[in-house]
Amino acid sequence: MEFVQPIRDKKKIDSIKKILKANSLRDYCMFVLGINSGLRISDLLNLRVENVITSKNKVKDRISIREKKTNKYKDFPIRDNARKSIEQYLQTRDYRTDEPLFVSRKKQGFLKRQRAYRIINDAAKSVGVQGKIGTHTLRKTLGYHAYQSGKDITIIQKLFNHSTPRETLDYIGITQDDVDDIYLNLNL
């Protein structure tokens, strides 16, 4: 597997959202939910409608799933922009609650990882995102921006189920140059 980067520029994130929303509400929803949940792509693509919708067809407050890779239970709130993207997307299709949330265009089950990769990669490249972009970019983008906004690395570590803070820093693309920048720009 190639090492991919987070999307560091918030303006590029907004541009990607605009492109995806104009082309496909499914793809837009996948991207928005992905960058706001920190789910691995396997868990994101395996969501079913019932994971996000109540019995009264309202978007739930939280998503509760068992992670495929770790078999650990994950429970987290659905942010407003993710909630709106789910609402908009589901208004465009008929669904049963046991169906995949992100259904393939051929209506043959779950959206495939390879297709999700192409969607994310093409949109990122079209707005000039440099570096390697892939399905893990969504997860890493959440961690990177959480860290940049001042969130404690140990909380982000817990969110990602990593063993050490160093593993998390490496994962979200915080480099020695970023650490050196603190030393070079702080003159107390």
N, C-alpha and C positions, 0 to 999 in steps of 0.2 A: 504494500500500500504506500502511495506517495504521501509525503508530509505536506499538508495544506496549511494555509494561513487564514487567520480571521480577516474580516473586512474591517479595517481600522477607521476609515473615513465615513462619518455619519452621512455626509452628503451623497456619497456613492450608495450607501444603504437606501436612502430615500429614492435615488434614481432607479435602483434595481426594483424597488417596490412599485414605482410608477410603470415601469416597463412590464413587469409581471402582471400587474392589475389590468393594464390595457389589453394584454394578450389572453390571460386566463385567470379567473378568480381562484381556481383550484391551485395553480402554481403560486399565486400571490399568498393564499392562505397557508400553503405549505412553508413558504419562506418566512412569513411573519410569525407563524407558530414555532417554527424551528429556531429562529433567532431570539425568541422570547421564552423558550422553554428549556433549552439546553439538552433536549432529548437527543440521543444517538439517532442517526437516520433510520436504523432498523426499527426502533421504537416509534419514531414519528410516522413512518410509512405503514406500520402495523396498527395504528389507531383505527378504531371503528367509530361509527357515528355515535354509538351508545357511550363512548368514553367522553364525549364532549357535549351531549345533548340530554336534557332531562326527559322524563316521560311526558312532560307538557310542551315538548319541542322548544325549550329555552336552553341557551348555552349555559352549561354548568359553571359554578364558581371555581371549581378545581378539577384537575385531571388526576386520576389515581390509576396507576398501572404497575405491573411487575416488569422490570427491565429484562429484556431478552438476554443480554450479555452477562449481567451479574446475578440475575434472578432476585434482585433486591426490589423491595416495594418503593415506589416513588409517588409522591403526592405533592402537588404544587398548584398555586393559584393561576387562573387564566387572566392575564393582563387585558386592559380595555381594548388595545389595538388588536390583539389576537382574538378577543371575543368578537369584535366587529368584523374581522376578516372571516371568521367561521360563519357568522350570521349571513354575510353577503354571499359567501360561497354556497352555503346550503340552500339559499333562496333560488339558486340557479338550477337545482336538480331535484329530482324525486329520489327518495331514499327510504330504506328500512333501517332501523337502528342497528341491526346486526351486520350491515354492509361496511366495507372499508370507508373510512373518511375520505381518503385520497384514492379514488377509483381511477383505474386506467381509462384512457380515452376510448378504448375498445370495449369498455364495460366488462372486462374479463378479470376482475379482481383488483387486487392492490396495485397501486403505482409501483413500478419496479425501481430499485436503487439506481440502476444505470440511467434510466430516464430522469430521475431526480437529479443525478449528477449533471446531465446534459442541460437541464433547465437552469440550474444554479450557475454552472460554468458559463453558459452562453450569455445569461443576463449580466453576470459580473464582468465578463470581457467586453460586452457591448457598452458599458459605462466607463471602461478604462481601468478596472481594477487590475493591478499588477500582481504577479506571483501566482503560486499554485492555488487554485480554487477547487473545492470539491464538496462532497456532502458533509464532511466534518466541519467545513467552514461555518455552517450555521451555529453549531454548538460552540465552536471556538470564539465566534463573534460575540456571543453572550458573555462568555468568561472574560474576554479582553475588555469589553466596555464596562463590565462590572468592576474589574480591577482598576481601570482608568478613572472610574468615578469615585474611587476611594474605598470600595468594599474590601474587607479583610480577606486576604488570600486563603486563610483557613476556612472561611465560609464558602468561598468558591470551590476549594478543594473538596469540601463535603458535598456540594452540589454535584460535582463530577465523580464522586466516589473514588478520588485519587488517594494514594498512600501518603504522599508528602506534598508540602507546599512547593518544593522545587519541581516536582512532576507537573503540578498545575501551571506554574510559571512557564515552564518549557512548552507545555501543551498549548497555552494561549498566546505563545509567541513573544513573551517578554524576554528580551535578550540582554546580554551583558552590556550592550550599548545603551539600552534603556536605563539600566542600573547606573552606569557611568554618568549618564546625563544628569542624574540627581547630584552627584558629587561635583560635576563641572558647573552646574547652574545654581547651586546653593552657596552663597557666600555669607555665612552668618557672622 
